[in-house]
């Protein structure tokens, strides 16, 4: 028969087994509860998907850049007006800034000496004209006497030659008077074309030599733009082509008038002359800008500048919303290279795909891997 001590030992063992079983059950329930709490905490840690606006990317085969060339505005014609003969300036009829019509009188020289010479030549002409009349009368009488047999051939020849000599002298004087009239006409300085007086170099009372500038005249009705182009840009233009000039901040259509065949020595550029097709109210010498479009064949995508994020060492990237089959769309970072920027748009190439959902704005709120809700697609 078991002793009292053995029964005690058996009872203690049974109690231990029950306790161990209860502890195992409690421990299993605790592990399951911890896992459930962890899942709930993870669910609470991931934020709700943010709504974002995206733009569907379209691949382009190339882009157009606008090359800009600096030039200056100048008059179509300009001249330093001067007298062709020396003399005393007695009148200058224009001031700087005055507008003159074609043929308008600008200045005059003193003509007293020329007028006196013309008077002398006119008197000489009258004398020769009288001598010519007498010679012609004498020739007529000699012809009548010769027909009657009362004059010799010698006398008839002398009368004929005398008349011819006086006629030649009269023609010579007439030529001298005509030449003098030209000299008198040249004492008046006229504007060869309509324009504006830019400078006045001589005043009344000045004795000038032939060719001394009196006034400077600029043709203001037809300004020209002189622009230096690269050889490549000049080869793409032809006389008569249309172009765009920027004058005083305004775009003005223009037409190519001429392309010089040589290179400028200082700038190594080809000089182009263009005529604005609308009036430009700026001073001559003002800077103008010629804009010429040029297409570059390079596949890529146009996207808003706001979508770009600058990385290290000058690299750029964009964020794209990439949707899974059963999961919400998530943010993916794509590397790009900026090729051209126009206003608020940039042309880029990189790891983008046509039709990708580009996040155009609010990229500072997003991070790669973040879940988003595509709210709008442009």
C-alpha positions in Angstrom: 0.0 0.0 0.0 1.3 3.4 -0.9 2.6 5.4 1.9 1.3 8.8 2.8 4.5 10.4 1.4 3.9 8.8 -2.0 0.4 10.1 -2.2 1.7 13.6 -1.5 4.2 13.3 -4.3 1.6 12.1 -6.8 -0.7 15.0 -5.9 2.0 17.6 -6.4 2.8 16.1 -9.8 -0.8 16.3 -10.9 -1.0 20.0 -9.8 2.2 20.8 -11.8 0.8 19.2 -15.0 -2.4 21.2 -14.7 -0.4 24.4 -14.1 1.9 23.9 -17.0 -1.1 23.2 -19.3 -2.8 26.4 -18.2 0.4 28.4 -18.7 0.7 27.1 -22.3 -2.8 28.1 -23.1 -2.4 31.6 -21.7 0.9 32.0 -23.5 -0.6 31.1 -26.9 -3.5 33.5 -26.5 -1.0 36.2 -25.6 1.1 35.6 -28.8 -2.0 35.7 -31.0 -3.1 38.9 -29.3 0.3 40.5 -29.9 0.2 39.7 -33.6 -3.3 41.2 -33.9 -2.1 44.3 -32.1 1.0 44.5 -34.4 -1.2 44.3 -37.5 -3.5 47.0 -36.2 -0.5 49.2 -35.4 0.9 48.7 -38.9 -2.4 49.5 -40.4 -2.6 52.6 -38.3 1.1 53.5 -39.3 0.5 53.6 -43.1 -1.4 56.8 -44.0 -4.4 57.0 -46.2 -3.6 57.3 -49.9 -3.2 61.0 -50.9 -5.2 62.3 -53.9 -2.9 63.6 -56.6 -3.3 65.2 -60.0 -1.3 63.6 -62.8 -0.5 64.3 -66.4 -0.3 61.6 -69.0 3.0 61.9 -70.8 3.2 62.0 -74.6 6.4 61.2 -76.4 7.5 63.8 -78.9 10.0 63.3 -81.8 11.8 66.6 -81.2 11.5 70.2 -80.0 11.9 73.7 -81.3 14.3 76.2 -79.8 14.3 79.9 -80.5 17.7 81.2 -81.3 18.2 84.9 -80.5 20.6 87.3 -82.3 21.4 90.8 -81.2 21.5 93.7 -83.7 20.8 97.4 -84.0 18.4 99.7 -85.8 19.7 102.0 -88.5 18.3 104.2 -91.2 17.9 102.7 -94.7 19.9 105.8 -96.1 22.0 108.4 -94.4 24.1 111.1 -96.0 26.3 114.1 -95.1 24.9 116.7 -97.4 27.6 119.1 -98.8 28.1 121.6 -101.6 29.9 120.5 -104.8 31.7 123.8 -105.1 33.4 126.2 -102.6 31.7 129.3 -101.4 30.3 131.4 -98.7 27.3 130.0 -96.8 24.6 132.7 -96.7 21.7 130.6 -95.4 21.0 127.3 -93.5 17.3 126.7 -93.5 17.1 123.6 -91.1 17.8 122.8 -87.5 18.7 119.5 -85.9 15.7 117.2 -85.6 13.8 119.0 -88.4 11.9 116.7 -90.8 12.3 117.6 -94.5 10.6 116.5 -97.6 12.4 115.2 -100.7 13.8 118.2 -102.7 13.4 120.7 -99.8 16.0 123.5 -99.7 18.5 123.0 -96.9 21.2 125.7 -97.4 22.5 128.2 -100.0 25.8 129.7 -101.0 26.6 133.3 -102.1 26.1 133.7 -105.9 27.2 137.3 -106.4 30.4 136.3 -108.4 28.5 133.7 -110.5 25.7 136.2 -111.2 28.3 138.8 -112.4 29.9 136.2 -114.6 26.6 135.2 -116.1 25.9 138.9 -116.9 29.2 139.1 -118.7 28.6 136.0 -120.8 25.2 137.3 -121.7 26.7 140.5 -123.0 29.3 138.6 -124.9 26.6 136.4 -126.4 24.7 139.5 -127.6 27.9 140.8 -129.3 28.6 137.4 -131.0 24.9 137.2 -132.0 25.2 140.6 -133.8 28.4 139.5 -135.5 26.7 136.3 -136.7 23.8 138.2 -138.1 26.2 140.5 -140.1 28.1 137.5 -141.4 24.9 135.8 -142.5 23.8 138.9 -144.3 27.2 139.3 -146.0 27.0 135.6 -147.1 23.6 136.2 -148.6 24.7 139.2 -150.6 27.8 137.4 -151.9 25.7 134.5 -153.1 23.5 136.9 -155.0 26.5 138.6 -156.6 28.0 135.2 -157.4 24.9 134.1 -159.2 25.0 137.4 -161.3 28.7 136.8 -162.1 29.9 139.9 -160.1 31.6 138.1 -157.1 34.5 135.6 -157.1 34.4 132.2 -155.4 37.1 133.5 -153.0 34.8 136.2 -151.6 31.9 133.7 -151.3 34.0 131.3 -149.3 35.2 134.0 -147.0 31.7 135.1 -146.2 30.5 131.5 -145.6 33.4 130.7 -143.3 32.9 133.9 -141.4 29.3 133.1 -140.7 30.2 129.6 -139.5 32.9 131.0 -137.2 30.5 133.4 -135.5 27.9 130.6 -135.1 30.6 128.5 -133.4 31.5 131.3 -131.1 27.8 131.8 -130.2 27.5 128.1 -129.4 30.5 128.3 -127.2 29.1 131.2 -125.2 25.8 129.3 -124.9 27.6 126.3 -123.4 29.5 128.6 -121.0 26.2 130.1 -119.8 24.6 126.6 -119.4 27.6 125.5 -117.3 27.4 128.6 -115.2 23.7 128.0 -114.6 24.6 124.5 -113.3 27.1 126.1 -110.9 24.5 128.6 -109.8 22.0 125.7 -109.2 24.6 123.9 -107.1 24.8 126.8 -104.7 21.4 125.6 -103.4 21.6 122.4 -101.3 18.5 120.2 -101.5 17.4 117.1 -99.6 17.8 114.0 -101.9 15.1 112.2 -100.0 12.6 112.7 -97.1 14.1 112.4 -93.7 15.2 114.0 -90.5 18.2 116.3 -89.9 20.5 114.5 -87.5 23.2 117.1 -87.2 24.1 120.6 -88.5 27.8 121.2 -89.0 27.9 124.7 -90.6 26.3 128.1 -89.8 25.8 131.2 -92.0 29.0 133.1 -92.8 31.2 130.1 -93.1 33.4 129.7 -96.2 33.3 126.0 -97.1 35.3 124.0 -99.6 33.7 121.5 -102.0 32.6 118.4 -100.0 32.5 120.0 -96.6 29.5 118.5 -94.7 26.8 121.0 -93.9 24.0 118.8 -92.4 23.5 115.0 -91.8 20.3 113.6 -93.2 18.7 110.3 -92.0 15.9 108.6 -93.9 13.4 107.8 -91.1 10.6 106.4 -93.1 12.2 103.0 -93.8 14.4 101.8 -90.8 16.6 98.7 -91.2 17.8 96.2 -88.7 21.4 95.0 -89.0 22.0 91.7 -87.3 25.0 89.4 -87.1 24.1 85.7 -87.6 26.0 82.5 -87.3 26.9 80.8 -90.6 24.4 78.0 -89.8 21.5 80.4 -89.2 22.4 82.5 -92.3 22.4 79.4 -94.5 18.8 78.7 -93.5 17.6 82.2 -94.6 17.0 83.7 -98.0 16.1 87.1 -99.2 12.4 87.7 -98.8 12.0 85.3 -95.9 9.8 86.4 -93.0 11.3 86.7 -89.5 10.4 88.2 -86.1 12.2 91.2 -84.5 11.8 92.3 -80.9 12.1 96.1 -80.7 11.6 97.8 -77.4 10.0 94.7 -76.0 7.5 94.4 -78.8 7.5 91.7 -81.5 7.5 93.2 -85.0 7.3 91.1 -88.2 10.2 91.7 -90.6 11.4 90.7 -94.1 15.0 89.7 -95.0 16.4 92.3 -97.4 19.9 91.1 -97.9 22.5 88.7 -96.6 26.1 89.7 -97.0 28.4 87.1 -98.6 31.3 87.8 -96.3 32.1 87.4 -92.6 32.5 90.4 -90.3 36.2 90.5 -89.3 35.6 91.3 -85.6 32.6 89.0 -84.9 33.0 86.3 -87.6 29.3 86.6 -88.3 27.2 87.0 -91.4 25.4 90.4 -91.6 21.7 90.3 -92.4 19.6 93.3 -93.2 15.9 93.2 -92.3 13.1 95.6 -92.9 10.4 95.9 -90.2 6.9 95.6 -91.7 5.4 97.9 -89.0 6.4 101.3 -87.8 8.9 101.2 -84.9 9.0 104.3 -82.6 12.6 104.0 -81.3 15.8 105.9 -82.0 18.4 104.7 -84.5 21.1 102.8 -82.8 18.7 101.0 -80.5 19.3 97.3 -79.9 17.0 94.9 -81.6 16.7 91.1 -81.3 16.1 88.6 -84.1 14.4 85.4 -83.2 14.7 82.4 -85.4 13.1 79.0 -84.7 15.2 75.9 -85.0 14.0 72.3 -84.7 16.1 69.7 -82.9 15.3 66.0 -83.6 15.5 64.4 -80.2 12.8 62.1 -78.7 11.5 63.2 -75.3 8.6 64.6 -73.3 7.2 68.0 -72.4 6.3 68.4 -68.7 5.8 71.3 -66.2 8.9 72.7 -64.6 7.1 72.3 -61.3 7.3 68.6 -61.6 11.1 68.5 -61.6 13.1 67.8 -58.5 16.8 68.6 -58.3 19.1 65.9 -57.1 22.8 65.7 -56.5 25.4 66.8 -58.9 22.9 68.5 -61.2 20.7 65.5 -61.7 16.9 65.8 -62.0 14.0 63.5 -61.3 10.2 63.4 -61.4 7.6 61.4 -59.6 5.3 59.0 -61.4 2.1 57.3 -60.0 2.5 53.7 -61.0 -0.7 51.6 -60.4 -0.5 47.8 -59.5 -3.1 45.2 -60.4 -4.7 44.9 -57.0 -2.9 47.6 -55.0 -3.4 51.4 -55.0 -1.0 53.5 -57.2 2.3 54.1 -55.6 4.9 56.8 -56.2 8.0 55.9 -58.3 11.0 58.2 -58.9 12.3 58.5 -62.5 15.5 60.1 -63.5 15.4 62.6 -66.4 17.8 64.9 -68.3 16.5 68.5 -69.0 17.2 69.4 -72.7 15.3 72.6 -73.1 13.2 75.0 -71.0 10.5 77.4 -72.3 8.7 79.5 -69.7 7.1 77.0 -67.3 7.7 73.9 -69.5 10.7 71.6 -69.8 11.6 69.1 -72.5 13.3 66.1 -71.0 14.5 62.6 -71.8 15.1 59.7 -69.4 13.5 56.5 -68.0 9.9 57.7 -68.6 7.4 55.8 -70.7 4.6 57.2 -72.9 1.3 57.3 -71.0 3.0 57.4 -67.6 1.1 59.3 -64.9 3.3 62.2 -64.0 2.7 64.0 -60.7 2.7 67.6 -61.9 2.5 69.4 -58.5 2.8 68.9 -54.8 5.8 66.6 -55.1 7.1 67.9 -51.7 4.3 65.9 -50.0 5.2 62.6 -51.6 7.9 60.0 -51.3 8.8 57.0 -53.4 6.7 54.0 -52.4 3.9 56.1 -51.0 0.3 55.1 -51.9 -1.7 57.7 -53.7 -5.1 58.1 -55.2 -5.1 59.4 -58.8 -7.8 62.1 -58.6 -7.4 63.6 -62.1 -5.5 62.8 -65.3 -4.8 65.6 -67.8 
